[in-house]
Amino acid sequence: MNTSRYRLMIDLHNVRRTYGSGRSAVTALHDISLQVPEGEMVAVAGRSGSGKTTLLNLIGGLDRPDHGEVIVDGSDLTQLDEAGLEAVRRDIVAFIFQGFGLVPELTAAENVGLPLRLRRTPSAAREQRAALLLELVGLEAHGGHRPDELSGGQMQRVAIARALAGSPRLLIADEPTGQLDTETGLAVMALIRGVVEAEGMTAIISTHDPLMMALADRVLRIEDGRLVDA
C-alpha cells in the first residue's frame, strides 16, 4: 500500500442487503461499514455463502443495498440511476471473475480491447493498448488465439488484461484463481499484485486462498454476512 495516500476509494456505511421477503428472507450482509484507501489491495475472506460476492457486487454497482451508503471514488452509488451506475462500471471499476467471462468468438486481443470498443476508442489506439497489455501479462504471442485455444491460466491473464484496458481506478476480483491449479493460481495472484502496484489502482479481491491473502495489504473476514475482522 502507498502510505502517502489517504483518499478513500471505498467507503461503506451500515450497508445491508436482504434477498426475498417474509419468512423466506435471507440477509446476505448485516450493516457493513468499511473503508479502503486509494492504492490498497484488500482480500475478502470467508466461506461460500458468507456474503463475499454480495459485498463485491454492491461495491461494483452490480447490485443495490436495501439500506446504507456505498461510496466509490467519491460517488454514493445508492443515489445513482442505472445510467450513472453504468458510467461507474465503464469508467471507474473493472471486474475479474472466476469464470473468466471472455467472449468465445473473439481473439485474446479483441477481448482485451472490448472495453475500449465500448468507449468508441479508435481501432489503432485500441489495438496498441491491447498489444501492450497482452505483453504485460506475458501473452504477446497469443493475441490471435481464441479462448478455446488457451489454458485456464492464460484465459485468466487475458481477463486481467481486459480489466486493465480502460485504466480503471478500482479492480474487483471475485475468486480469480478459483478454477486454476496451485502453481498457475500463484502466478496469476502475483501478476494481479504487480499490476495493481504498477497501475496505481485500488483492488478488492474475494478469495479462499491463503497465498492470495498473504499478497494483500489487508485481509477482511466475513462470517454470515458480518464483517468480523477489518
Secondary structure, 3 states (H helix, E strand, C coil): CCCCCCCEEEEEEEEEEEECCHHHCEEEEEEEEEEEECCCEEEEECCCCCCHHHHHHHHCCCCCCCEEEEEECCEEHHHCCHHHHHHHHHHCEEEEECCCCCCCCCCHHHHHHHHHHHCCCCHHHHHHHHHHHHHHCCCHHHCCCCHHHCCHHHHHHHHHHHHHCCCCCEEEEECCCCCCCHHHHHHHHHHHHHHHHHHCCEEEEEECCHHHHHHCCEEEEEECCEEEEC
